Amino acid sequence: MAISFAPTAPEGNKDFAGAANIPKIARAIGVISGTSMDAVDVALLTTDGEGVITRGASLLHPYRAEQRAAIRSAMSDAMAAPTGRHRTPALRAAEAVVTEAHGDAIARFLAETGAEADIIGWHGQTVAHAPERRFTMQIGDAGALADRFGLPVVADFRSDDVAEGGEGAPLVPVYHRALVREAGLAEPALVINLGGVANVTFIDGDTLIAFDTGPASALIDDAMAEIGESLDEGGGVAASGRVDEAALAVLLDHPYFAEPAPKSLDRDAFSAVPVAHLPFADRIATLTRFSAEALGAAVRLLPRRPKTVIAAGGGTYNATMMRFIADAIGEEVGSADAAGFSSDFMEAEAFAYLAMRSLRGLPLTFPGTTGIAAPLTGGRLWMPTTAV
């Protein structure tokens, strides 16, 4: 039976005429839940969207199990949708869950920190990403969020890039560059993000290259869910297992790794079938090594070897993964926290930063980050229709 789709709520405004009262240097709340779908990250950044960056408070707000299940149950509908704006009943239900959960995360953040904000940069929840057919879908009702908090909301950051033939991901590289420059780190610098999917940003003078490298925690988390765990805490299970070289070779025999950058992935682009026959600890060890070797393959695509390597994201707490990554790329890997950044909230901060760039018409994506023909801005603005 065919799936029935209906268009979603109206799009936000692209000309940003209603944003005149937002200061040039603004207090922006960034909000995102990544492809691992474990929690909502919220962070405050005071920024002009260029070089002014003052990091503020942050908060992690976990999804409840039933919320995660509602989102996952709609993902097959998402991949079948004709455009990123179409919704089935399951997608509408998931969108309501995302809007409520992310709104609750912001409300809790404001209550617990006492922070004040001028604007919200909201990524929403990715449920499908297929740039090869110029398609991406992030769900969440930005208009409802704007009304709930009486604040302008910039959202829908990816669709313009995808519509113009770009990969639509990753979006954080321009923020990585700002952080590296602010900290005065030696270039070439490589920033690794370890979420459900791993991606890298290479910064070397005027050169900015970024792309997804392969899984980080997605396949590992899915396997751990089989025993009722959400992740391999500290990499302990991987450390107790043995890497199966034959299964690893099958995993790495994928055309994606030889494709030139920029390139991007859906969370479920890779299968764990090659390790399905292994004892559980060996499965986790092999999948962890796979994520690291995918990063090693990525470094071999870069024009120069990096002098500085910084890792951020949840994977930085997996000591086995971090050790495997250092082995795979042949460089010492520092953590974002040690560099004075945030391992946990860098992406949330980035969407605060991107919201301000969007308002000012500054580029979010670049030829070297998404394959777009020329630097391109993006995002849409939803203004509140009710007073708080």
C-alpha positions as CSV (number, residue, x, y, z in Angstrom):
1,M,0.0,0.0,0.0
2,A,1.3,3.4,-0.9
3,I,2.4,5.8,1.8
4,S,0.2,8.9,2.1
5,F,2.1,12.2,2.4
6,A,0.8,15.7,3.1
7,P,2.8,18.9,3.1
8,T,4.1,20.2,6.4
9,A,3.6,23.7,7.9
10,P,4.7,26.8,5.9
11,E,8.4,27.5,5.6
12,G,10.1,30.2,7.5
13,N,11.2,33.5,6.0
14,K,14.5,33.7,4.1
15,D,14.8,37.5,3.8
16,F,15.0,38.0,7.6
17,A,13.1,41.2,7.5
18,G,11.7,40.6,11.0
19,A,15.1,40.3,12.6
20,A,16.1,44.0,12.6
21,N,16.0,44.2,16.4
22,I,18.5,41.3,16.9
23,P,21.8,42.8,18.0
24,K,24.9,42.4,15.8
25,I,26.6,40.6,18.7
26,A,23.8,38.5,20.1
27,R,23.2,35.9,22.8
28,A,22.2,32.9,20.8
29,I,21.0,29.5,22.1
30,G,22.1,26.6,19.9
31,V,20.1,23.3,20.0
32,I,20.7,20.0,18.3
33,S,20.2,16.3,18.7
34,G,22.6,14.3,16.6
35,T,22.2,11.1,14.7
36,S,22.8,9.0,17.8
37,M,19.4,10.3,19.1
38,D,20.4,10.0,22.7
39,A,19.8,13.5,24.0
40,V,19.2,17.2,23.1
41,D,22.2,19.5,23.5
42,V,21.7,23.1,24.4
43,A,24.4,25.8,24.6
44,L,24.6,29.6,24.8
45,L,27.0,31.5,22.7
46,T,27.5,35.3,22.5
47,T,28.7,35.9,18.9
48,D,28.6,38.0,15.8
49,G,28.8,34.9,13.6
50,E,32.4,35.7,12.7
51,G,35.3,36.1,15.2
52,V,33.5,37.1,18.4
53,I,32.8,34.0,20.4
54,T,32.1,33.9,24.1
55,R,31.0,30.5,25.2
56,G,28.3,30.3,27.9
57,A,26.3,27.7,29.8
58,S,25.3,24.3,28.4
59,L,23.0,21.5,29.2
60,L,22.2,17.9,28.1
61,H,18.6,16.8,28.1
62,P,18.1,13.1,27.4
63,Y,15.4,11.8,25.2
64,R,13.1,9.4,26.9
65,A,13.0,5.9,25.5
66,E,9.5,6.3,24.1
67,Q,10.5,9.6,22.4
68,R,13.5,7.9,20.7
69,A,11.2,5.0,19.6
70,A,8.7,7.4,18.1
71,I,11.4,9.1,16.1
72,R,13.0,5.9,14.9
73,S,9.6,4.5,13.9
74,A,9.2,7.3,11.4
75,M,12.6,7.0,9.7
76,S,11.5,4.7,7.0
77,D,8.7,7.1,6.0
78,A,11.2,9.9,6.0
79,M,13.4,8.1,3.4
80,A,10.4,7.5,1.2
81,A,9.2,11.1,1.3
82,P,9.2,13.0,-2.0
83,T,10.7,16.1,-0.4
84,G,12.0,17.1,3.0
85,R,8.8,19.1,3.8
86,H,6.3,16.2,3.4
87,R,4.9,14.3,6.3
88,T,3.1,11.1,6.9
89,P,1.1,10.6,10.2
90,A,4.1,8.9,11.7
91,L,6.4,11.8,10.7
92,R,3.9,14.3,12.1
93,A,3.8,12.4,15.4
94,A,7.6,12.2,15.5
95,E,7.8,15.9,14.7
96,A,5.5,16.7,17.6
97,V,7.8,14.6,19.9
98,V,10.9,16.4,18.7
99,T,9.3,19.8,19.1
100,E,8.2,19.0,22.7
101,A,11.5,17.4,23.7
102,H,13.7,20.2,22.3
103,G,11.4,22.8,23.8
104,D,11.5,21.1,27.2
105,A,15.3,21.1,26.9
106,I,15.4,24.8,26.2
107,A,13.0,25.6,29.0
108,R,15.0,23.5,31.5
109,F,18.2,25.3,30.3
110,L,16.7,28.7,30.8
111,A,15.3,27.8,34.2
112,E,18.5,26.1,35.5
113,T,21.0,28.6,34.2
114,G,19.1,31.9,34.4
115,A,20.4,32.7,30.9
116,E,18.8,35.2,28.6
117,A,18.9,35.0,24.8
118,D,18.1,37.0,21.7
119,I,17.7,34.2,19.3
120,I,17.6,30.4,19.0
121,G,19.5,28.4,16.3
122,W,17.7,25.1,16.0
123,H,18.9,22.2,13.9
124,G,16.0,19.9,14.7
125,Q,16.3,16.1,14.3
126,T,17.6,14.5,11.2
127,V,15.6,11.5,10.2
128,A,16.8,11.1,6.6
129,H,19.6,12.5,4.4
130,A,20.1,11.6,0.8
131,P,21.9,14.4,-1.0
132,E,22.4,12.3,-4.1
133,R,18.7,12.9,-4.8
134,R,18.8,16.4,-3.3
135,F,16.9,15.4,-0.3
136,T,17.3,16.0,3.4
137,M,14.8,16.0,6.3
138,Q,15.1,17.5,9.7
139,I,11.9,17.4,11.7
140,G,10.7,19.9,14.3
141,D,8.1,22.8,14.3
142,A,10.3,25.9,14.4
143,G,7.2,28.2,14.5
144,A,5.9,26.4,17.6
145,L,9.3,26.8,19.2
146,A,9.4,30.5,18.4
147,D,5.9,31.0,19.9
148,R,6.8,29.0,23.0
149,F,9.7,31.2,23.9
150,G,8.8,34.4,22.2
151,L,12.2,34.4,20.4
152,P,13.2,34.3,16.8
153,V,14.2,30.8,15.6
154,V,16.6,30.1,12.7
155,A,16.3,26.6,11.5
156,D,16.3,24.5,8.2
157,F,20.1,25.0,7.8
158,R,20.7,22.2,5.3
159,S,18.0,22.3,2.6
160,D,19.4,25.2,0.5
161,D,22.8,23.5,0.2
162,V,21.2,20.2,-0.8
163,A,18.9,21.9,-3.3
164,E,21.9,23.5,-5.0
165,G,23.7,20.1,-5.3
166,G,25.7,20.2,-2.2
167,E,26.0,17.4,0.4
168,G,24.2,19.4,3.0
169,A,26.7,18.2,5.6
170,P,28.8,18.8,7.6
171,L,27.7,22.2,8.7
172,V,30.0,22.8,11.7
173,P,33.3,23.4,9.8
174,V,33.1,27.2,9.7
175,Y,32.7,27.1,13.5
176,H,35.6,24.7,13.8
177,R,37.7,27.2,11.9
178,A,36.7,30.1,14.1
179,L,37.6,28.1,17.2
180,V,41.0,27.0,15.8
181,R,41.8,30.6,14.9
182,E,40.7,32.0,18.2
183,A,42.9,29.5,20.0
184,G,45.9,30.1,17.8
185,L,46.3,26.4,17.1
186,A,49.0,25.3,14.6
187,E,47.7,24.6,11.1
188,P,47.0,22.4,9.2
189,A,44.6,21.5,11.9
190,L,42.1,18.6,11.9
191,V,39.0,18.7,14.0
192,I,37.2,15.3,14.3
193,N,33.6,15.0,15.5
194,L,32.6,11.7,16.9
195,G,28.9,11.4,17.0
196,G,26.7,8.7,15.4
197,V,28.6,9.5,12.2
198,A,32.2,10.8,12.3
199,N,33.3,13.8,10.3
200,V,36.4,15.9,9.9
201,T,37.3,19.5,9.3
202,F,40.7,20.3,7.8
203,I,41.8,23.9,8.2
204,D,44.9,25.2,6.4
205,G,45.1,28.9,5.6
206,D,42.4,29.6,3.0
207,T,41.7,25.9,2.6
208,L,38.6,24.5,4.4
209,I,37.8,20.9,3.7
210,A,35.2,18.8,5.5
211,F,33.4,15.5,5.0
212,D,31.8,12.5,6.8
213,T,34.3,9.7,7.2
214,G,32.1,6.8,8.2
215,P,30.4,5.6,11.4
216,A,31.6,6.8,14.8
217,S,29.3,5.4,17.4
218,A,26.2,4.5,15.4
219,L,26.9,0.9,14.7
220,I,28.4,0.4,18.2
221,D,25.3,1.9,19.9
222,D,23.0,-0.2,17.8
223,A,24.8,-3.3,18.9
224,M,24.9,-2.3,22.5
225,A,21.1,-1.8,22.4
226,E,20.8,-5.5,21.9
227,I,21.9,-6.0,25.5
228,G,19.9,-3.1,26.9
229,E,22.8,-0.6,26.9
230,S,22.8,2.7,25.0
231,L,26.6,2.8,24.4
232,D,29.9,1.1,25.2
233,E,30.8,3.1,28.3
234,G,34.4,4.1,28.2
235,G,35.1,1.5,25.4
236,G,35.2,-1.2,28.0
237,V,33.5,-3.9,25.9
238,A,35.6,-3.1,22.9
239,A,38.8,-3.3,25.1
240,S,37.7,-6.8,26.2
241,G,37.2,-8.1,22.7
242,R,39.5,-9.0,19.8
243,V,39.4,-7.2,16.4
244,D,38.5,-9.7,13.7
245,E,40.7,-8.7,10.8
246,A,38.7,-10.6,8.1
247,A,35.4,-8.9,9.2
248,L,37.2,-5.5,9.4
249,A,38.5,-6.0,5.8
250,V,34.9,-6.6,4.6
251,L,33.7,-3.5,6.4
252,L,36.4,-1.4,4.9
253,D,35.8,-2.7,1.4
254,H,33.2,-0.1,0.7
255,P,33.4,2.4,-2.3
256,Y,32.6,5.3,0.0
257,F,36.2,5.4,1.4
258,A,37.8,5.9,-2.0
259,E,35.3,8.7,-3.1
260,P,36.8,12.2,-3.1
261,A,35.8,14.7,-0.6
262,P,33.5,16.4,0.1
263,K,31.0,13.7,0.8
264,S,28.4,12.9,3.4
265,L,26.5,9.9,4.9
266,D,23.2,8.9,6.3
267,R,23.5,7.4,9.8
268,D,22.5,4.0,8.5
269,A,24.7,4.0,5.4
270,F,26.8,1.1,6.7
271,S,25.7,-2.4,7.8
272,A,27.0,-4.4,10.7
273,V,26.2,-7.7,8.9
274,P,30.0,-8.5,8.4
275,V,30.4,-8.8,12.2
276,A,27.1,-10.5,13.0
277,H,28.7,-13.9,13.4
278,L,31.3,-12.8,16.0
279,P,31.2,-13.1,19.8
280,F,29.6,-9.9,21.2
281,A,32.8,-8.3,22.6
282,D,34.6,-9.1,19.3
283,R,31.8,-7.5,17.4
284,I,32.1,-4.3,19.4
285,A,35.9,-4.3,19.2
286,T,35.8,-4.7,15.4
287,L,33.2,-2.0,14.9
288,T,35.2,0.4,17.0
289,R,38.3,-0.3,15.0
290,F,36.2,0.2,11.8
291,S,35.3,3.7,12.9
292,A,39.0,4.5,13.6
293,E,40.2,3.0,10.3
294,A,37.6,5.0,8.4
295,L,39.2,8.1,9.9
296,G,42.6,6.9,8.8
297,A,41.3,6.6,5.3
298,A,40.0,10.1,5.5
299,V,43.4,11.5,6.5
300,R,44.9,9.9,3.4
301,L,42.6,12.0,1.3
302,L,43.8,15.3,2.7
303,P,46.3,17.6,0.8
304,R,48.7,17.7,3.8
305,R,49.1,15.8,7.1
306,P,47.7,17.8,10.1
307,K,50.0,19.3,12.7
308,T,47.1,19.6,15.2
309,V,44.4,17.0,15.7
310,I,41.4,17.7,18.1
311,A,38.5,15.4,18.7
312,A,35.1,16.3,20.0
313,G,31.8,14.6,20.5
314,G,30.6,11.6,22.6
315,G,33.2,9.3,21.1
316,T,36.0,11.1,22.9
317,Y,34.8,9.3,26.1
318,N,35.4,6.0,24.5
319,A,39.1,5.4,25.4
320,T,39.4,2.4,23.1
321,M,38.1,4.3,20.1
322,M,40.5,7.2,20.9
323,R,43.4,4.8,21.0
324,F,42.4,3.2,17.8
325,I,42.0,6.6,16.1
326,A,45.5,7.7,17.1
327,D,46.9,4.4,15.7
328,A,44.9,4.7,12.5
329,I,45.9,8.3,11.6
330,G,49.4,8.2,13.1
331,E,49.1,11.4,15.1
332,E,48.5,12.3,18.7
333,V,44.8,13.2,19.2
334,G,43.8,15.8,21.8
335,S,40.4,16.4,23.2
336,A,38.4,19.5,22.6
337,D,38.1,20.0,26.3
338,A,41.9,20.0,26.7
339,A,42.1,22.6,23.9
340,G,39.6,24.9,25.8
341,F,36.7,24.0,23.6
342,S,33.7,21.7,24.5
343,S,33.7,18.0,23.5
344,D,30.0,17.7,24.5
345,F,28.5,20.9,23.2
346,M,30.6,22.0,20.2
347,E,27.8,21.2,17.8
348,A,25.1,23.0,19.8
349,E,27.4,26.0,20.0
350,A,27.9,25.8,16.3
351,F,24.2,26.2,15.5
352,A,24.1,29.3,17.7
353,Y,27.0,30.6,15.6
354,L,25.4,29.5,12.3
355,A,22.1,31.2,13.3
356,M,24.0,34.5,13.5
357,R,25.8,33.9,10.2
358,S,22.5,33.1,8.6
359,L,20.9,36.3,9.7
360,R,23.9,38.3,8.3
361,G,23.9,36.4,5.0
362,L,27.3,34.9,5.6
363,P,28.2,31.6,4.1
364,L,27.4,28.4,6.0
365,T,28.8,26.0,3.4
366,F,31.7,26.0,1.0
367,P,33.0,24.1,-2.0
368,G,35.4,22.2,0.2
369,T,32.9,21.3,2.8
370,T,29.8,20.2,0.9
371,G,30.8,20.4,-2.7
372,I,28.6,23.4,-3.4
373,A,29.7,25.5,-6.4
374,A,30.3,28.7,-4.4
375,P,30.0,29.7,-0.7
376,L,26.4,29.6,0.2
377,T,24.3,30.9,3.1
378,G,21.2,29.1,4.3
379,G,18.6,28.8,7.1
380,R,15.2,30.2,7.5
381,L,13.7,32.5,10.2
382,W,10.6,32.0,12.2
383,M,9.4,35.0,14.2
384,P,7.1,34.5,17.2
385,T,3.5,35.3,16.5
386,T,2.5,35.5,20.2
387,A,4.0,37.4,23.1
388,V,5.5,35.5,26.1
